[in-house]
Structure formats: C-alpha cells, structure tokens
C-alpha cells in the first residue's frame, strides 16, 4: 500500500462539507481539519501510483470547495515504539 498525504486549501465557508465529501471518497482513509495555513489534510492509501493520480486529480480536486491541493507520498512510517527502539542502546 502507498500512503499519501494531501494538503487541501478549501473555501472557508464550506470546510466541514468539503471535509466530509473528501472523507467519503474511495481511497481516502482520514481527513483532518487543521489550524494554520492548511485547511484540511487527507490521508490516502492506494495500491499504485496511477491510483494516486486518480484519487487526487480526478476526485479530490473536483470536490466543491477544494481550491488547491499539494500531494506528498510517504516513504516510511515511524511509530513511537519504532523511534524509541532505534535510540535504545544494548537492547
């Protein structure tokens, strides 16, 4: 599985509706509303790079209220336990 993080700038007056519509799309596993310069962050999990293009450009970008997107492909996932294990000595 490929994990993709999509930063979404949305129309301020429709953030909750936009977030829900994005969350309902196939391939989207989570959507977070955020403080700061990004309105929404969507987590996508797909099987191929072609699927990334399909979900982001053909689905998310066409949701009413989405102004722009910025896509990031994750290389590796780290959990707190993984990071702590990496710094432990002698274990």
C-alpha positions in Angstrom: 0.0 0.0 0.0 1.1 3.5 -0.8 0.3 6.2 1.8 -0.3 9.7 0.5 -0.8 12.9 2.5 -2.7 15.6 0.7 -2.8 19.2 2.0 -6.0 20.9 0.9 -6.9 24.6 0.8 -10.7 24.9 0.9 -13.2 27.7 0.8 -13.6 28.8 4.4 -17.4 28.8 4.4 -17.6 25.2 3.4 -14.8 23.4 5.2 -17.0 20.9 7.1 -18.9 19.9 4.0 -15.8 19.7 1.9 -14.0 17.6 4.5 -16.9 15.1 4.7 -17.2 14.8 0.9 -13.4 14.1 0.7 -13.6 11.6 3.5 -16.4 9.7 1.6 -14.2 9.2 -1.5 -12.8 5.7 -2.1 -9.1 5.5 -1.1 -9.4 8.3 1.5 -8.9 6.9 5.0 -8.9 10.0 7.1 -9.4 13.8 6.8 -8.3 16.3 9.4 -9.3 19.9 9.7 -6.3 22.0 10.7 -5.3 25.3 12.2 -2.7 27.3 10.3 -2.1 27.7 6.6 -3.7 24.3 5.6 -7.4 23.8 5.9 -7.6 20.0 5.6 -5.2 17.1 5.5 -6.4 13.9 3.8 -4.7 10.6 4.2 -5.0 8.3 1.2 -4.0 4.6 1.0 -3.9 3.1 -2.5 -2.1 0.3 -4.3 -0.5 2.1 -7.2 0.8 5.4 -8.4 -1.9 5.5 -11.0 -4.4 5.3 -8.2 -2.9 8.4 -6.5 -3.4 10.4 -9.7 -7.0 9.1 -9.9 -7.9 9.9 -6.3 -6.2 13.3 -6.2 -6.8 14.8 -9.6 -10.0 13.2 -10.7 -11.8 13.0 -7.3 -10.4 15.3 -4.6 -9.6 18.2 -6.9 -13.2 18.1 -8.2 -14.9 18.3 -4.8 -16.9 21.5 -4.4 -15.0 23.8 -2.0 -11.5 22.5 -2.8 -9.3 25.3 -4.1 -5.9 23.7 -4.3 -4.1 20.6 -3.2 -0.5 19.6 -2.5 0.4 15.9 -2.6 3.1 14.2 -0.6 4.0 10.5 -0.9 5.2 8.8 2.3 8.3 6.6 2.1 8.3 5.0 5.5 6.1 5.1 8.6 7.5 5.5 12.1 5.6 4.7 15.3 6.7 6.0 18.7 7.8 2.5 19.6 10.0 2.3 16.5 11.7 5.6 17.2 12.3 4.7 20.9 13.8 1.3 19.8 16.1 3.0 17.4 17.6 5.1 20.2 17.9 2.4 22.8 21.4 1.0 23.5 22.0 -2.6 24.2 18.5 -3.9 23.6 
